Amino acid sequence: MTAFGQATWLAAGRALLTEPIQAEAYMSLLVKRQDVYLDANPGHACLLEWFCWPEDNDFVILPDRTTAEPRPTRPAPTREALVAKRDALQSQLGRLTAKLDRAGPTRRHDTDDMAAYGGIGIRQTARQHAKFAVAFDRAMAGHARLTQRVSRVRAALAHVDAQIARAA
């Protein structure tokens, strides 16, 4: 702070409260204190909270505290709705497990009969091997995603079953 800025700050910005003040007027006082500080210290950033001093607490009149209305609670689902949700989840689980069963390992060749190739398998070029590796990685990632979906549906199904047991 320059000597001139500090004197201005001490004279105008640091004036303490001596009488009660409403909250809205106090906010405008804080903004004035901040403006005086910024005029005395150009280029410095400051927060409005810096100008709330402990001595002010005795003089600021805050508005009465209001309590918010409680948020409305959602009514518990009916047993029929829970049973319908369980049926939908079981159907979805059946479809997903069937899809998971169909998603078998990727094959390297057109046949699994090694005797058709002389029993030693077929040698692959580097390009063929890279193509298989990409397909295998894609299949494994799809299998992992599908397994996660099955797990989430099973968890949701267990949750609905627990809700039905509580509703009974």
Summary of the structure (lengths in Angstrom):
residues: 168
radius of gyration: 36.3
end to end distance: 73.7
largest distance: 103.1
contacts: 341
relative contact order: 0.10
helix: 64%
strand: 2%
